Amino acid sequence: MPRFGKINERRHQLHEVIRLSGMNLIINDADHPLIIKVASIPTARMQVYFIDNEEYFKRKAVLKTDAGKFFPDNDERSMFFVRGVLETVKKLGWTPDIIHCHGWMTALLPVYVKSMYANDPHFNEAKIVYSTYDKGFDGSLDKKLIDKVSLDGIDKSSLSDIVDPTHTNLNKLAYKYSDAIIQGSESLHKDLEDALKVLDKPVLNYSGQDNFVSEIDQFFDNVLDEKSVLLEN
């Protein structure tokens, strides 16, 4: 997950993984240092890896300014996050069976895996599951997002959904390049609900919280799951 500035590193005992850090990612034709940190959740026997960069994630607010306005670089923050995750997975030597993406900030990851990383042995057999939610944002991200992503060698024709990068259009792009979709909210924007109805791929509809975890487990099994990488936004 992103190491947003509001996350207290001392309280949660985050520490930098030196052996994984030390590389730069090119976002919008500019170099940005990738810093990877980790913390443990002992009760769950789980480690959480954090993607960090001072320019993108040091600020205390998560997505909006104190005045309530969306940060103008949230598009690049999303790009840096998903690229950082994929590079971290490579450095760790993982070959995930399933990559589970949550929400619009991870929406570009399916595109990167199916294009820029398509021939990478870490990912070429991975199945991508995308969880879609009603919580999003008003308006659009930077209209130059399509140009920024294309700088990574991704054909613009495959990015037509984000000519106008609204929350709905980002989700539609993720639907197109994912192998399966989970509806994570009881209701979605009508355009997204309509898009799910016509998808020719597995879709797990929302059915309430009581059995959702077990249903997702079964859904993963159906999509070919033995282990998964969980991305949170």
N, C-alpha and C positions, 0 to 999 in steps of 0.2 A: 504494500500500500504506500501512498505518498507519505513522506515525513512532513506533514503539515506543521507549521510553526507553533500551533497551539498544543502539540504533543510535548509533554514535559519529559525530556530525555533523562534527567536525573531520577525522577520518580519512577519511571518505567524501565530504568536501567538499560537504555539504548547504548550501544557502542558500535563504533565504525569497524567494519570488517576490512582491514587493510588489504588483505590478499585479493579481495574482490573489487576494491575501489581502484582509482588511478587511471581510468580511461575517460575520454571525452565523447560526447554525442553531438553530432552536427544537427542542429535544429534551425530551420530557416537560414541555412548557409552560415551559421555561427557556431563556434565550439562552446560546449557547456560541460563542465566537469560532472561526472557521475560519481556520487558518494553513496555507498551502500552501508546501511546500519541494520542491526538485528537486536531483537529483544525476545525473551522467552515468556510463555504462559505456562508455569509449572503444572497447574491443575489440569491443563489440557494436553500436557506433554507436547507442546507446539512452539515452534519458532516463527516469529513474524519478521520478514525482511522489509526494510523501508528504503524507498528510493528517494534520495535527497539531492538537493542542489540549492545553493544559497539564493540565487536569483529567483528561482521559481517557488521555493517552498519555505524560505525563512520567515516570511511575513506571518503574523499571528492569525490573521483572518484566513478562513479556508477558501472560499470562492468569491466573496464579495468584500468591497471596501466598507469602511465605517459608515459611509453614506448609503450603503445598500446597493451599490452598483457592482455589476459583474466585472471582475478583473479583465482588462482587455487582452491579457496574454493567457487566458485560460485554455485557449486552443493549443498553444505551445506547451503549456504545462501538461496537458493530456498527451501530446506527442512524446514529450520527454519521459513521462511516466511509463507508457506502454513500451517504448524502445528500451528504457532502463530495465524493465521487468524481463524482457526477452534476453537482453545481454547478461543479466544476472543469472537467469536460468542456464545459459550457456556456460558461464564461468563456474557454476556449481556442478556442471556435468550432468544435469538432469535431462531425462527424455520423457516428458510427461505424456501419459495416455490421454488425459483430458485437461484442458485449460478452461477454467470457469471464470468468466468475466462478469462483473457486476456494475451495471449502470453506465451512463453516457461517457464518463471519463475514461472508460476502457473500450469504447466503441470502435476505436481505430485499430485495436489489437488484431481482430480477425483479418482485417485487410493486410496488415503487415505480415502476419503468419502465412497467408495464402499468396503473397506476392514477393516481398523483399526477402522473406525467410523460407520461401517455398521449398528450396532445395537443401536447406540446412538439416542435417541428420537429427538434430535435437527436436525438430518440430514437424518433419514431413509426414509423420504418421499420427500426430496429435489430433484429437477431436476437440473442437471449440464449442463450448456451451456458453450462451450469453443470456444473462438474466436481465430482463427489461422492467423498468419501474415507471410509475407516474411522476415521481419527483424529478424535476428537471430544471429548466431555466426559461425565462422569457426572451424573446428576440433571437438573435443569432450570435454565434462566435464570430471571430474575425473572418470577413468574407474572403480573405486571402488564404484561408486554410487549405483549400484544394491545391493552390500553388505550392504551399509549404510542404505538403505531403508528397507532391509530385517530384520535389527536389530529391527525394529518397529513391527515385527510380521507379515510382509507381505510376502507371499510365493514367492520365487524367480521365480517360473514357471510363475507367473502372471506378471513378470517384464522383460520377455525375450526381449522386444523391446529395452530395454536400456542396454543390454550387452555392446553395444557401444553407449554411451549417446550423440549422435550428436543432432543437432537442429531438423533434420527431424525425428529421432527416438523418441525424447521426444514428439513431436507433435503426432506421431502415437500412442504412449501410451495414451496420453490424449484423442485422438479420440475414442480409444477402451473403455474407462471407462466413457466417457461423454454420456449424453442423447441426445444431439443435438450439432451441430457444425455451427459456423458462419465463413464464409470466409471474413476476415477483410481487405485483400489486393487484389488489382486487379489481381495479379498473384502470384503463389506460386511455390516452387520447384516442378518439374514434379512428383517426388515420392509422394508428398503430394496431388497434384491434382488428381493423379491416386487413391490414398487411399480414397479420398473423394467420388470419383465416385462409389466405390463399397460398401460404408457404408450402412448398413440397419438401418438407423436412420435419423431423420430430418437434412437437411443441407440447410442453407441459403447462396446462392451464392452471390458473390459481384456484385453489379449492379451500382456502382458509388455513389458519396456522396449525391446527391440531395435528394433522397428518402430513403436513407439507414436507417435513424433514425426511420421513420415510419414503414419501413419494419421489422426492429428489434422488434419494439413494437408489431406488428402483430405476428411475429415469437414467441415472448415470450408468447403471448396469446395462440398460438397453442400448446406450450409446457406446458401450465398450469401455467400462471403467474398472480399473484396479487401484489407481491412485490419481489424485487430482492436484492441480495448482490453483489456489484460490486467490483471486484478485479483488480487493475491496477498494471502493472509491470514497 
